[in-house]
């Protein structure tokens, strides 16, 4: 039963994030100066973590963020990133390029809560969730396939090395636990996957983890944590046990972590 770590990070800030303009998929804004600094800070924070795979949404703000993270890495500087359209932000149709206040007004006029409201031409929350599920199933199958071939995913770095590099950054007791083998004893990681995506998409993906996969949350964290939008370059880490023809089990190590951001935004004048 292979186990892998999944580190999911939201892209850095764009000027439109700051101005509360909806970007979705149709407005492909680059990072702001603050956004580039946030990506560099996240990269510095994760510089000692060994990743075996890197995936990103194919939009500019996520591409720039993952590049900013990996260039600070001790181990993954030259890692090839796979850009996947399944990781794109939710499509907001006619609301893209408009202020968030307009989307809220449209939702109110329709008698719906804003997060669940679908603007004309936009994706439903369920459609975004299915995109997230599709991507998650894909990476589970990828890791099961690698384990089935019994090949070393990262030469020279056994599973225990992947786990210890994560445990250094996310110490047990402070942010939760990297988890133990349900059948007893510790279990090394078959892979450590980095994903950079978007706020509404991540909220939907994490909702799937909690509701459908019954993800366990660390400490006093609750469902409210999962319903809030991750801050720019907020970091969430999960440990997944996957088994052929069975639903994966998933533990959350940390949610929306932003320790690396102290002092970053204040430098913006």
N, C-alpha and C positions, 0 to 999 in steps of 0.2 A: 504494500500500500504506500505509494510514494507521497511524500509531503513536500510542499513548496511554500515559499514566502511570496506574498504579493504586496508591493509597495505602490500605493496610488497617490499621485500628487496633482493638485490643480495647477493650471498654468499661472504665470505671474500676471501682475496687474497691467491692463491696457488703459489708455486715456479714456476709452469709453466705459470701462469698469468704473473708473473714478467718477465719471459724469453720469453714471446710472443709465447708460444707453444699452438697449438690448442688441447683442451681436448675433447670437444663434450661429447658424452656418453661413448665412449670406453676407455678413459684414466681417471681413477677414482682417481685423486690425492687428498691427504689430504690438509688441510689448512697449510700455513706457519706460523711461529711465528707472523708475522705481521697480517696474517689473523685471528688468534685467538684473537689478541688484538683488531682488528677491530670489531669482533663479540661481544666482551665484551663491547666495547665502544658503539656500537649500542644498546646493552641490557641495559646499564646504562642510555642512552638517553631516552629509551622507558620504563624505569622501573616502571613508574606510570601509564602507559596505560593498561587498562583492556581489554584483548582479550578473546573472547568466544570460538574461534576455532583456531587451528594452523595446517598449511599444509606445507609440504616441498617436494622438489624433493627427490628421494630415492638415490641420489649419495652422496658420502662421504663428499664432500666440503659443500653441503647444510645442511646435517644432523648435521655436527659439528657446523655450523653457527647458526642454529636455537636453538641448545642446549645451545650455548654460550649466545644467546639473552635471552632465557627463564630463565636461572639460575640467571639472574640479576633482574628478575621481582618481584615486591612486591605481585602480584596477581596470576601469572601464572606459578610459579616455578614447580609445579607438573602436569602441563597440559599435556595430552597425545597428541603427534604429529601424524598426519596421513601422511604417506609417499605415494606420488602419482607419478607414472611414467609419467603422463601427464605434470608434471612440469619439466621434464628433459631438459637439454640443447639440442639445435639443434644437430642432428647427422651429422657429417661432413665426413663420409665415409673414403676414402683413405687419406684425409688430417689430420685425427686425429693423434696426436703425432708428427706432423710436424710443423715447424715454420710458423707463420702467413704470412711471406714473400713468402713462397711456394704457399699458397692458393691464394695470390694476383697475383702471376705469372701465376697460372693456369687460374684464371679468365681473366687476360689480354690476354692470349693466345686464350681464347674462345671468346674474344671480349665482355666481360660482366663486369658490375660493381661488385666489390667483395661481398658486402652484399647480392646481389641477385643471385650470382653464386652458382650452386649446384655441388659439386664435385662428382665423381662416387661413388655410394653407400651411398650418403648423402641424407638428407631430403630437399625438396624444401621449400622455404620461406612460400608458401601457406600451405604445410603440417604442418609446425610448428604453423602457425596461426590457423589452424583448431583444433590442440591439445589445444591451448590456449582458443579458443572459447568453446570447449567441457568442459574444466575444469570450465570456468566462468559460463556457463549454469548450470553446476552441482551445484555450490555454490549458484546461484540464486534460483534454485529449492529447495535446502536444506533450505534456509532462508524462502522461501514461505511456505514450508511444516511446519516449526517450527511455523510460524505466524498463519497458518491455524489451528494448534492444540491449539493455544492460550496458549502455555505453557511458563513458564519463562525459557529463555535460560541460564541465569546466575543468580541463586538464590541470592537474596539480592542485586542485582545490576540492578536497572531499567535502561531503555534506556537512560534517561537523565544522569545517572552516567557514562555510556559508552561514551556518547558524551562529557561530561565535562572533563573526563580523557584524551581524545584526544585533546580537546581545550587547555588544559594546556601546552601540548607539541608543538602543532601546532597552536599558537595564531592567532585569526582572525585579518586580517590586515597585519600580517607579512608574512605569507605564502599563503594567500588567505582566503577562508571562508569555514567553515564546512557546509555551505549551509542552505537554509531554505526550508520548505515545499512548493512545487510549489502551493499548494492550500491555502497558507496563514498560518502564524504562524510557530512556531518551531516544530520539529518532533524528538522524541527520536530515538535512534538506536535500532534495533531488535538484532543486533549482531555486533561484531568487529572481523574481521578475519585477522590473520597474515599468510603471505605466503613468503617462502624463495625459490628463484629459481635462474636463470642464465641469463647472459647478453643478448645473442642473442634471447633467448626465451622471455625475458621481452620486448625487443625492438619490437618483433612481436606482443606480447599481447597488448602493449600500442598503437601500430599502429592500431590494431583492435578497441580499445576503441575510438581512434580519428576518424578514417575513417568510420567505420561501425556504431558505437554508437554515433558519434558526441559529444564526450566528451568535456566539456568546460574546458579550461585551466585558471589557476589563473594569474592575472596581465598581464605582458607583455610577458609571455611565448608564444612560438610559436611551429609550427610543427617540427622545427629543433631540439627542445629539445627532442621530442619523437623519433627522428631518431638516436640520439646518444646513445652509449652503457652506461648503468648505471655504475658508479664507484663501486668498491667492497664495499659492505654493504651500498650502496646508498639506500635511503628510498623514496618511492613514496606512497602517500595516496589518496584514492578515496572514494567518497560517492556515493552509488548506491541506487536508488529507483527502486524496482522491482514490477511488477504487473502481475498477471496470464495472459497468452496469449498476452502480449504486450512487446515490446522491452524495456529493462531497460533504465532508464536515468542515466547518470553518470557525476559527477563533479570531477575534479582533485583539491585536496587541496594543494599538493606540488609534485614536480617531481625531482627525483635524488638528494634529500637532502643529504648533507654530512657534516653538521656542527659538528657532533659528532667525526669526524675524525681528527680535528685539533690537531696536535702534535703526532698522533699515528704512522704514517709512519716514521716520523723523528727519532724515537727512534731506528729504525732498523739500525744496523751498519754492 
